[in-house]
Amino acid sequence: MEKMVLAIPGSASGSSLFTSSRSIFGCRFQRVVNPSIRLSSKQVHSAKKRQNTLTILAQADSSGGCTRLHSLDGNGLESAVGSRTQLVQEPEVLKKDNGTPGAVSVGRRQALILSHVVAGAVALDAGIVGGSHPARALMQTGNEREEKITAGSATENLKKRVSTFTLDNGMKWVVLERHNAPVVSCHTYANVGAANETTGSTGLAHLLEHLAFKGTRIVGTRDPDKEAALLDQLDDVFYAMEEAKEKGRAGVVQQLNKKFTELQGAAAKLSVPNEYGSIIERQGGIGLNAQTSLDSTEYFVSLPANKLELWMALEISAGRTFSDSKEVQVVKEERRLRVDNTPFGRFTETFIGSAFPNQPYGRPVIGYPDDFERLGRREVSRFFQENYKPETLTCSVVGDVDPVQVEKFATRYFGSWGSSGKRFTRVPQPLKSSRDNCGWDSIVRADGDRTLRMNLPAQPLYMEGYYRPSASSSDDPALTVVNELLSGGRLSRLYKRVVIPGKALSAQSVESFPGDKKPNLLLVYGSPTPGTSTDYLANILHHELEDLASKDVLEEELVPTRKATRAGLLEAFGSNRSMAKLLCLYEATTNNWLNLFEENELIQTVSPADVQRTAALLFKPSNRFSGHAMPFGPDMSV
């Protein structure tokens, strides 16, 4: 399923192709000025009086966010983001979660906070923004709507309202109680992604995401028994057709294909298209969607608080029949649109496959075309049964709810699912104890030549990845800071030293690519200026990376990253959807939602020496895989 992201013309480090880089803590919110949003003259005048301070003016809406979120500084209006923010489709080079080969895993800290997630986050008051406490904030949510309070107080108050429970079958739940509006956001994290697929069955995780809400025995069908019988007949014809293809019996294939089409039409008459989504929408739900990455699959929606039980009733039955046999064609078309007919899509797929040969991270999330032909309902059902188990799922519920009632609903609808008699217990772990000593020794690099060159009918693009350990590495916080120093905003090195002087049209970095559960790449990429080549840009980038690895990093250079880390976390507090995602991610991936806050503190402790040491390990020619996308025509090297 496709997601829209904020356009970022001229932002951070020039025009961006990738919008990840763990922007929860990097505070890299991509902003677009929308002239349809206006501040009052009083608000503008008030903001201009505060030199070098940031004021966020929010108006609460029913989702716990706001309809308008304005960012101002000493120079007046800088940007406006919110429900009216201009949204554009992300460039084809890298799609976040629509299953294309360049999909960046949306892991911890990589969860991109868009306008609807950030909205209503924190109202920074002039009385506490200035002076020696830039991170102090006035929270406008839940029980904290009283006085000006510090960021630490806001964090502690929020922690007190979080509770957890684990069902006997192993399914984990996190509940954040906040009663400022009668709404609730629900997020489900399935610890299964494209990396769980086997060779020859690529695209299953993404296809399953598409099928998840297409049909059940209680939703989306006019006669479940008749439809089930037709689906079984479709299975028989499909696999008989596959066998005939292997034996080269063209006539039989033609006959079976005709019968398959007839059965497909009969089954379609019994189905009610998109009934799941229609029910959610009619009951006041918004934002129903899902996303698939190499590491996970996530499902999310926001609802009126009194529809929580309805969501659980629908969720437990979702995807159990996988009845839409036409969805494979939808995925095929999506691949043609995002990859086959897009130069940078083909380049990114080849880049990943070459950097991770014969590895799970080397396969595209959306899958290969040849594998699509072999995917039937039996393969999808088998993948579901093997991977979608209660112990692989974590759910979070944030909003106007009673935790006791949430547990009763969860037990009623999910408690008997997949029960094996084994009782699971939750054992929380602090983030430090769940991390490796470093993880550099576990990296598997590509053999031979690590340079990819492709001629494409497109503008030139240079991309290089440096092999790095997984997110569980003890060096992960330092790698976060390294990434932010490179392209974390207008004070970042690539922007000041490469983009501003006109050495490149753009230059940015992505902290973890294409996932982060396993060893992956810290990606650096850019577009050369007209008349120069990708090799010329590569030399410029190498000089900057070597400079970071070999020269002392000043303490003052880390201050913006530390402040952005706190601000990014605080801004997430005000959005039900954002907190549902973050709490769910950290509970699922670190076995303790409190690590969301601990990771923030770990980043604060990263020293200049840590940055230089990590950069020296990372930015070595022997650790690099590079890719040159060049237009057709004569060599333009300088």
Stockholm file with secondary structure:
# STOCKHOLM 1.0

chainA/1-638         MEKMVLAIPGSASGSSLFTSSRSIFGCRFQRVVNPSIRLSSKQVHSAKKRQNTLTILAQADSSGGCTRLHSLDGNGLESAVGSRTQLVQEPEVLKKDNGTPGAVSVGRRQALILSHVVAGAVALDAGIVGGSHPARALMQTGNEREEKITAGSATENLKKRVSTFTLDNGMKWVVLERHNAPVVSCHTYANVGAANETTGSTGLAHLLEHLAFKGTRIVGTRDPDKEAALLDQLDDVFYAMEEAKEKGRAGVVQQLNKKFTELQGAAAKLSVPNEYGSIIERQGGIGLNAQTSLDSTEYFVSLPANKLELWMALEISAGRTFSDSKEVQVVKEERRLRVDNTPFGRFTETFIGSAFPNQPYGRPVIGYPDDFERLGRREVSRFFQENYKPETLTCSVVGDVDPVQVEKFATRYFGSWGSSGKRFTRVPQPLKSSRDNCGWDSIVRADGDRTLRMNLPAQPLYMEGYYRPSASSSDDPALTVVNELLSGGRLSRLYKRVVIPGKALSAQSVESFPGDKKPNLLLVYGSPTPGTSTDYLANILHHELEDLASKDVLEEELVPTRKATRAGLLEAFGSNRSMAKLLCLYEATTNNWLNLFEENELIQTVSPADVQRTAALLFKPSNRFSGHAMPFGPDMSV
#=GR chainA/1-638 SS CCCCEECCTTCTTBSCSCCCTTHHHHTCCCCCCCTTCCCCHHHHHHHHTSTTCCEEEEEECTTSSEEEEEEEETTEEEEEEETTSCEECCCTTCCSSBSCTTCCCCCTTTCCCCHHHHTTCCBCCHHHHSTTCTTCBBCCSGGGCSSCBCHHHHHHHHHHTEEEEECTTSCEEEEEECCSSSEEEEEEEESCCGGGCCTTCTTHHHHHHHHTTTCCSSSSBSCHHHHHHHHHHHHHHHHHHHHHHHTTCHHHHHHHHHHHHHHHHHHHHHBCTTHHHHHHHHTTCEEEEEEECSSCEEEEEEEEGGGHHHHHHHHHHTTSSCCCTTHHHHHHHHHIIIIITCHHHHHHHHHHHHHSTTSGGGSCTTCCHHHHTTCCHHHHHHHHHHHCCGGGEEEEEEESCCHHHHHHHHHHHHTTTTCCSCCCCCCCCCTGGGSCSCCGGGCCCCCSCCEEEEEESSCCEEEEEEEECCTTSTTHHHHHHHHHHHHSSTTSHHIIIIITTTSEEEEEEEEEESCSSSSEEEEEEEEECTTCCHHHHHHHHHHHHHHHHHSCCCHHHHHHHHHHHHHHHHHHHTCHHHHHHHHHHHHHHHSCTTHHHHHHHHHHTCCHHHHHHHHHHHSCGGGEEEEEEEESSSCCCC
#=GC SS_cons         CCCCEECCTTCTTBSCSCCCTTHHHHTCCCCCCCTTCCCCHHHHHHHHTSTTCCEEEEEECTTSSEEEEEEEETTEEEEEEETTSCEECCCTTCCSSBSCTTCCCCCTTTCCCCHHHHTTCCBCCHHHHSTTCTTCBBCCSGGGCSSCBCHHHHHHHHHHTEEEEECTTSCEEEEEECCSSSEEEEEEEESCCGGGCCTTCTTHHHHHHHHTTTCCSSSSBSCHHHHHHHHHHHHHHHHHHHHHHHTTCHHHHHHHHHHHHHHHHHHHHHBCTTHHHHHHHHTTCEEEEEEECSSCEEEEEEEEGGGHHHHHHHHHHTTSSCCCTTHHHHHHHHHIIIIITCHHHHHHHHHHHHHSTTSGGGSCTTCCHHHHTTCCHHHHHHHHHHHCCGGGEEEEEEESCCHHHHHHHHHHHHTTTTCCSCCCCCCCCCTGGGSCSCCGGGCCCCCSCCEEEEEESSCCEEEEEEEECCTTSTTHHHHHHHHHHHHSSTTSHHIIIIITTTSEEEEEEEEEESCSSSSEEEEEEEEECTTCCHHHHHHHHHHHHHHHHHSCCCHHHHHHHHHHHHHHHHHHHTCHHHHHHHHHHHHHHHSCTTHHHHHHHHHHTCCHHHHHHHHHHHSCGGGEEEEEEEESSSCCCC
//
